[in-house]
Structure formats: C-alpha cells, structure tokens
Amino acid sequence: MNILNPLIVTDPGILKTNIITKLNNNLKTTAKIYSEVQG
C-alpha cells in the first residue's frame, strides 16, 4: 500500500502502550492519532 496520510483512531488506553510507536516506525510518515473521539 502507498498510504500518504495515515491516521489511527483508537482509545486512550492503547496510547499508553508502545503499539502506536511500533506502527509509526513502520510507516513512511507519522500517523495522525485520534483517541478522544466520542460516538
């Protein structure tokens, strides 16, 4: 895939782990993170 503007929608608990860092390390650009989305 050739993703130019990645974004991640997650919950605040996931941000406390290193999962987002691992994802960003494998992307060409840093993903935008949305963790306070209310549905």
PyMOL Python script that loads the backbone (N, CA, C, O; Angstrom):
from pymol import cmd

cmd.read_pdbstr("""\
ATOM      1  N   MET A   1       0.834  -1.188   0.000  1.00  0.00           N
ATOM      2  CA  MET A   1       0.000   0.000   0.000  1.00  0.00           C
ATOM      3  C   MET A   1       0.876   1.248   0.000  1.00  0.00           C
ATOM      4  O   MET A   1       1.977   1.266   0.549  1.00  0.00           O
ATOM      5  N   ASN A   2       0.363   2.254  -0.615  1.00  0.00           N
ATOM      6  CA  ASN A   2       1.065   3.528  -0.662  1.00  0.00           C
ATOM      7  C   ASN A   2       0.231   4.572   0.075  1.00  0.00           C
ATOM      8  O   ASN A   2      -0.398   5.425  -0.550  1.00  0.00           O
ATOM      9  N   ILE A   3       0.230   4.501   1.395  1.00  0.00           N
ATOM     10  CA  ILE A   3      -0.577   5.402   2.218  1.00  0.00           C
ATOM     11  C   ILE A   3       0.207   6.688   2.443  1.00  0.00           C
ATOM     12  O   ILE A   3       1.319   6.660   2.972  1.00  0.00           O
ATOM     13  N   LEU A   4      -0.376   7.819   2.040  1.00  0.00           N
ATOM     14  CA  LEU A   4       0.326   9.094   2.138  1.00  0.00           C
ATOM     15  C   LEU A   4       0.046   9.840   3.434  1.00  0.00           C
ATOM     16  O   LEU A   4       0.940  10.497   3.967  1.00  0.00           O
ATOM     17  N   ASN A   5      -1.174   9.753   3.952  1.00  0.00           N
ATOM     18  CA  ASN A   5      -1.563  10.470   5.163  1.00  0.00           C
ATOM     19  C   ASN A   5      -2.263   9.517   6.127  1.00  0.00           C
ATOM     20  O   ASN A   5      -3.487   9.557   6.251  1.00  0.00           O
ATOM     21  N   PRO A   6      -1.506   8.664   6.807  1.00  0.00           N
ATOM     22  CA  PRO A   6      -2.135   7.681   7.686  1.00  0.00           C
ATOM     23  C   PRO A   6      -2.761   8.322   8.915  1.00  0.00           C
ATOM     24  O   PRO A   6      -2.276   9.335   9.419  1.00  0.00           O
ATOM     25  N   LEU A   7      -3.843   7.718   9.390  1.00  0.00           N
ATOM     26  CA  LEU A   7      -4.440   8.140  10.650  1.00  0.00           C
ATOM     27  C   LEU A   7      -4.864   6.908  11.419  1.00  0.00           C
ATOM     28  O   LEU A   7      -5.192   5.870  10.844  1.00  0.00           O
ATOM     29  N   ILE A   8      -4.849   7.045  12.725  1.00  0.00           N
ATOM     30  CA  ILE A   8      -5.220   5.956  13.614  1.00  0.00           C
ATOM     31  C   ILE A   8      -6.281   6.477  14.563  1.00  0.00           C
ATOM     32  O   ILE A   8      -6.090   7.503  15.217  1.00  0.00           O
ATOM     33  N   VAL A   9      -7.397   5.772  14.639  1.00  0.00           N
ATOM     34  CA  VAL A   9      -8.454   6.083  15.600  1.00  0.00           C
ATOM     35  C   VAL A   9      -8.435   4.968  16.629  1.00  0.00           C
ATOM     36  O   VAL A   9      -8.591   3.797  16.287  1.00  0.00           O
ATOM     37  N   THR A  10      -8.243   5.330  17.885  1.00  0.00           N
ATOM     38  CA  THR A  10      -8.094   4.341  18.944  1.00  0.00           C
ATOM     39  C   THR A  10      -8.642   4.888  20.252  1.00  0.00           C
ATOM     40  O   THR A  10      -9.173   5.998  20.296  1.00  0.00           O
ATOM     41  N   ASP A  11      -8.515   4.118  21.300  1.00  0.00           N
ATOM     42  CA  ASP A  11      -8.943   4.599  22.612  1.00  0.00           C
ATOM     43  C   ASP A  11      -7.711   5.030  23.410  1.00  0.00           C
ATOM     44  O   ASP A  11      -6.594   4.624  23.088  1.00  0.00           O
ATOM     45  N   PRO A  12      -7.903   5.848  24.447  1.00  0.00           N
ATOM     46  CA  PRO A  12      -6.767   6.356  25.220  1.00  0.00           C
ATOM     47  C   PRO A  12      -5.910   5.257  25.850  1.00  0.00           C
ATOM     48  O   PRO A  12      -4.712   5.461  26.051  1.00  0.00           O
ATOM     49  N   GLY A  13      -6.484   4.118  26.162  1.00  0.00           N
ATOM     50  CA  GLY A  13      -5.717   3.030  26.759  1.00  0.00           C
ATOM     51  C   GLY A  13      -4.638   2.495  25.845  1.00  0.00           C
ATOM     52  O   GLY A  13      -3.557   2.128  26.306  1.00  0.00           O
ATOM     53  N   ILE A  14      -4.918   2.447  24.556  1.00  0.00           N
ATOM     54  CA  ILE A  14      -3.926   1.967  23.585  1.00  0.00           C
ATOM     55  C   ILE A  14      -2.736   2.927  23.514  1.00  0.00           C
ATOM     56  O   ILE A  14      -1.603   2.500  23.295  1.00  0.00           O
ATOM     57  N   LEU A  15      -2.997   4.217  23.698  1.00  0.00           N
ATOM     58  CA  LEU A  15      -1.902   5.193  23.644  1.00  0.00           C
ATOM     59  C   LEU A  15      -0.888   4.976  24.761  1.00  0.00           C
ATOM     60  O   LEU A  15       0.261   5.401  24.638  1.00  0.00           O
ATOM     61  N   LYS A  16      -1.287   4.332  25.836  1.00  0.00           N
ATOM     62  CA  LYS A  16      -0.384   4.074  26.959  1.00  0.00           C
ATOM     63  C   LYS A  16       0.574   2.921  26.673  1.00  0.00           C
ATOM     64  O   LYS A  16       1.499   2.678  27.448  1.00  0.00           O
ATOM     65  N   THR A  17       0.360   2.219  25.580  1.00  0.00           N
ATOM     66  CA  THR A  17       1.238   1.113  25.199  1.00  0.00           C
ATOM     67  C   THR A  17       2.205   1.592  24.118  1.00  0.00           C
ATOM     68  O   THR A  17       2.171   2.758  23.723  1.00  0.00           O
ATOM     69  N   ASN A  18       3.055   0.705  23.646  1.00  0.00           N
ATOM     70  CA  ASN A  18       4.003   1.080  22.584  1.00  0.00           C
ATOM     71  C   ASN A  18       3.527   0.666  21.194  1.00  0.00           C
ATOM     72  O   ASN A  18       4.302   0.696  20.238  1.00  0.00           O
ATOM     73  N   ILE A  19       2.269   0.283  21.078  1.00  0.00           N
ATOM     74  CA  ILE A  19       1.748  -0.168  19.785  1.00  0.00           C
ATOM     75  C   ILE A  19       1.797   0.945  18.741  1.00  0.00           C
ATOM     76  O   ILE A  19       2.191   0.704  17.600  1.00  0.00           O
ATOM     77  N   ILE A  20       1.403   2.155  19.117  1.00  0.00           N
ATOM     78  CA  ILE A  20       1.389   3.272  18.165  1.00  0.00           C
ATOM     79  C   ILE A  20       2.810   3.583  17.700  1.00  0.00           C
ATOM     80  O   ILE A  20       3.031   3.851  16.519  1.00  0.00           O
ATOM     81  N   THR A  21       3.759   3.550  18.607  1.00  0.00           N
ATOM     82  CA  THR A  21       5.162   3.778  18.241  1.00  0.00           C
ATOM     83  C   THR A  21       5.634   2.735  17.244  1.00  0.00           C
ATOM     84  O   THR A  21       6.304   3.067  16.266  1.00  0.00           O
ATOM     85  N   LYS A  22       5.294   1.490  17.481  1.00  0.00           N
ATOM     86  CA  LYS A  22       5.681   0.422  16.552  1.00  0.00           C
ATOM     87  C   LYS A  22       5.061   0.641  15.179  1.00  0.00           C
ATOM     88  O   LYS A  22       5.723   0.443  14.161  1.00  0.00           O
ATOM     89  N   LEU A  23       3.795   1.048  15.144  1.00  0.00           N
ATOM     90  CA  LEU A  23       3.150   1.322  13.860  1.00  0.00           C
ATOM     91  C   LEU A  23       3.846   2.466  13.133  1.00  0.00           C
ATOM     92  O   LEU A  23       4.161   2.352  11.949  1.00  0.00           O
ATOM     93  N   ASN A  24       4.087   3.570  13.841  1.00  0.00           N
ATOM     94  CA  ASN A  24       4.728   4.722  13.214  1.00  0.00           C
ATOM     95  C   ASN A  24       6.132   4.393  12.723  1.00  0.00           C
ATOM     96  O   ASN A  24       6.569   4.936  11.708  1.00  0.00           O
ATOM     97  N   ASN A  25       6.838   3.525  13.413  1.00  0.00           N
ATOM     98  CA  ASN A  25       8.185   3.140  12.979  1.00  0.00           C
ATOM     99  C   ASN A  25       8.165   2.385  11.655  1.00  0.00           C
ATOM    100  O   ASN A  25       9.183   2.325  10.965  1.00  0.00           O
ATOM    101  N   ASN A  26       7.028   1.814  11.293  1.00  0.00           N
ATOM    102  CA  ASN A  26       6.915   1.059  10.046  1.00  0.00           C
ATOM    103  C   ASN A  26       6.252   1.849   8.925  1.00  0.00           C
ATOM    104  O   ASN A  26       6.050   1.322   7.831  1.00  0.00           O
ATOM    105  N   LEU A  27       5.916   3.096   9.184  1.00  0.00           N
ATOM    106  CA  LEU A  27       5.299   3.949   8.173  1.00  0.00           C
ATOM    107  C   LEU A  27       6.325   4.925   7.617  1.00  0.00           C
ATOM    108  O   LEU A  27       7.323   5.236   8.266  1.00  0.00           O
ATOM    109  N   LYS A  28       6.065   5.401   6.409  1.00  0.00           N
ATOM    110  CA  LYS A  28       6.953   6.394   5.800  1.00  0.00           C
ATOM    111  C   LYS A  28       6.764   7.764   6.434  1.00  0.00           C
ATOM    112  O   LYS A  28       7.706   8.554   6.493  1.00  0.00           O
ATOM    113  N   THR A  29       5.556   8.053   6.907  1.00  0.00           N
ATOM    114  CA  THR A  29       5.265   9.308   7.594  1.00  0.00           C
ATOM    115  C   THR A  29       4.583   8.982   8.919  1.00  0.00           C
ATOM    116  O   THR A  29       4.083   7.872   9.105  1.00  0.00           O
ATOM    117  N   THR A  30       4.560   9.935   9.831  1.00  0.00           N
ATOM    118  CA  THR A  30       3.939   9.722  11.131  1.00  0.00           C
ATOM    119  C   THR A  30       2.428   9.829  11.006  1.00  0.00           C
ATOM    120  O   THR A  30       1.910  10.770  10.404  1.00  0.00           O
ATOM    121  N   ALA A  31       1.733   8.870  11.573  1.00  0.00           N
ATOM    122  CA  ALA A  31       0.272   8.854  11.525  1.00  0.00           C
ATOM    123  C   ALA A  31      -0.308   9.889  12.477  1.00  0.00           C
ATOM    124  O   ALA A  31       0.259  10.165  13.534  1.00  0.00           O
ATOM    125  N   LYS A  32      -1.442  10.455  12.090  1.00  0.00           N
ATOM    126  CA  LYS A  32      -2.198  11.321  12.986  1.00  0.00           C
ATOM    127  C   LYS A  32      -3.015  10.418  13.901  1.00  0.00           C
ATOM    128  O   LYS A  32      -3.622   9.448  13.446  1.00  0.00           O
ATOM    129  N   ILE A  33      -3.027  10.738  15.187  1.00  0.00           N
ATOM    130  CA  ILE A  33      -3.691   9.903  16.178  1.00  0.00           C
ATOM    131  C   ILE A  33      -4.935  10.614  16.694  1.00  0.00           C
ATOM    132  O   ILE A  33      -4.880  11.780  17.085  1.00  0.00           O
ATOM    133  N   TYR A  34      -6.058   9.896  16.691  1.00  0.00           N
ATOM    134  CA  TYR A  34      -7.307  10.387  17.260  1.00  0.00           C
ATOM    135  C   TYR A  34      -7.730   9.393  18.333  1.00  0.00           C
ATOM    136  O   TYR A  34      -8.069   8.249  18.030  1.00  0.00           O
ATOM    137  N   SER A  35      -7.708   9.837  19.593  1.00  0.00           N
ATOM    138  CA  SER A  35      -8.030   8.910  20.673  1.00  0.00           C
ATOM    139  C   SER A  35      -9.149   9.400  21.582  1.00  0.00           C
ATOM    140  O   SER A  35      -9.554   8.687  22.500  1.00  0.00           O
ATOM    141  N   GLU A  36      -9.641  10.580  21.346  1.00  0.00           N
ATOM    142  CA  GLU A  36     -10.704  11.130  22.191  1.00  0.00           C
ATOM    143  C   GLU A  36     -12.005  11.303  21.409  1.00  0.00           C
ATOM    144  O   GLU A  36     -12.796  12.194  21.716  1.00  0.00           O
ATOM    145  N   VAL A  37     -12.228  10.469  20.413  1.00  0.00           N
ATOM    146  CA  VAL A  37     -13.424  10.550  19.574  1.00  0.00           C
ATOM    147  C   VAL A  37     -14.624  10.054  20.375  1.00  0.00           C
ATOM    148  O   VAL A  37     -14.580   8.968  20.954  1.00  0.00           O
ATOM    149  N   GLN A  38     -15.676  10.832  20.408  1.00  0.00           N
ATOM    150  CA  GLN A  38     -16.908  10.458  21.098  1.00  0.00           C
ATOM    151  C   GLN A  38     -17.952  10.054  20.064  1.00  0.00           C
ATOM    152  O   GLN A  38     -18.181  10.779  19.096  1.00  0.00           O
ATOM    153  N   GLY A  39     -18.578   8.911  20.263  1.00  0.00           N
ATOM    154  CA  GLY A  39     -19.560   8.411  19.302  1.00  0.00           C
ATOM    155  C   GLY A  39     -20.977   8.647  19.706  1.00  0.00           C
ATOM    156  O   GLY A  39     -21.897   8.272  18.980  1.00  0.00           O
TER     157      GLY A  39
END
""", "prot")
cmd.dss("prot")
cmd.show_as("cartoon", "prot")
cmd.util.cbc("prot")
cmd.orient("prot")
